[in-house]
Amino acid sequence: MSNTTAQTQILSFIEARFPQASIETGQDIFSLGYINSLFAMELVMFIEKTFGLTIPNDELRIDNFRTVEAMADLVARRSVPVSVD
């Protein structure tokens, strides 16, 4: 899946929850005031379900969820299969 596709899906999820919001993919959604701890957990669950991922505890850092771009990057990192040598 492309990073742009992930960004589009994540942004659509946020905008569906906050229709009045006008959010750019690089904006800090926490500083905009839309995100609280409950919605942060909803974002984690949405990402895991939508992209078929499990986000480990060490990836549950605010910087991974601060922007749509950061979340899409997290999806890309977690989606890359690990090669076994």
C-alpha positions in Angstrom: 0.0 0.0 0.0 1.3 3.4 -0.8 2.0 6.1 1.8 -0.5 8.4 0.0 -3.2 5.8 0.2 -2.6 5.3 4.0 -2.6 9.1 4.5 -5.9 9.4 2.6 -7.6 6.7 4.7 -6.3 8.0 8.0 -7.3 11.6 7.1 -10.7 10.4 6.1 -11.2 8.7 9.4 -10.2 11.8 11.3 -12.4 14.1 9.2 -15.4 11.8 9.6 -15.1 12.1 13.3 -14.5 15.9 13.1 -16.3 17.2 10.0 -15.6 20.8 11.0 -11.9 20.2 10.9 -9.6 21.2 8.1 -6.5 19.2 8.6 -3.4 19.0 6.4 -1.4 15.8 6.5 1.6 17.5 8.1 -0.3 19.3 10.8 0.1 18.4 14.5 -3.4 17.1 15.3 -2.7 17.1 19.0 -1.9 20.8 19.0 -5.0 21.5 16.9 -7.1 20.2 19.9 -8.9 17.4 18.1 -7.2 14.5 19.8 -7.6 13.4 23.4 -6.5 10.1 24.9 -9.7 8.3 24.0 -9.5 9.3 20.3 -5.8 8.5 20.3 -6.8 4.9 21.2 -9.5 4.9 18.5 -6.8 5.9 16.0 -4.6 3.0 17.1 -7.4 0.6 16.8 -8.4 2.0 13.4 -4.9 1.7 12.0 -4.5 -1.8 13.3 -7.8 -2.9 11.9 -7.7 -1.0 8.6 -4.1 -2.0 7.7 -4.0 -5.4 9.4 -1.2 -4.5 11.8 -0.4 -4.9 15.4 1.3 -1.8 16.8 3.7 -2.9 19.5 4.0 -0.9 22.7 7.4 0.6 21.8 5.7 2.2 18.7 2.9 3.8 20.8 4.7 7.1 21.0 3.0 10.4 20.5 5.4 11.3 17.7 4.0 8.3 15.7 0.5 9.8 15.9 1.1 13.5 15.9 0.5 14.0 12.1 -1.3 12.0 9.4 2.1 11.7 7.7 3.7 10.2 10.8 0.8 7.6 11.1 1.2 6.7 7.4 5.0 6.3 8.0 4.2 4.0 10.9 1.9 1.9 8.7 4.6 1.7 6.1 7.3 0.6 8.6 5.0 -2.0 10.2 3.9 -3.3 6.8 7.4 -4.1 5.5 8.0 -7.8 5.8 11.1 -8.7 7.8 13.5 -10.9 5.8 15.0 -13.9 7.5 18.6 -14.6 6.5 
